């Protein structure tokens, strides 16, 4: 059962990247955009997506990567006295 959920997660995470890559290539081949614009836009999109994900969720290699950080907070003792400057330190 675990292998099915891993495969589903992989397909769900890779399919938007494949679609975005296909659109970027088609826009470049049709001469609607320069390749530099497409490359910088892609890198910007990846950086923003990664940053937003990491604000709310632990790393993808964490055993509970699907659980938001706020839901993991109750299992951490003395959370009230901890100043959170890096959410990764909590996990």
C-alpha positions, 0 to 999 in steps of 0.5 A: 500500500505504501508504494501506491501512495508514493507513486501517486505523490510523485505523479501529483508533484511532477505533473505540474512541472511537466505541464509548465515545462511544455508551456515554456518550450512551446512559448519559446519555439513559437517566438512569443518569448525569449529563452532568457525570459522563460528561464528566469520566470521558471526559476522565479516560480520554483523559488516562490513555490519552494519558499511558500511550501517550506513556510507551512510544511516540513521538508519532503524527506520528513516522515510527516511531510504532508502534515503542516508545521502548526499541526506538528507543534503540539508534540514539541515540548515547551513550544511557548518558550521557544523563539521560532527563527527557523521552523526546521529546528522544530522538526 
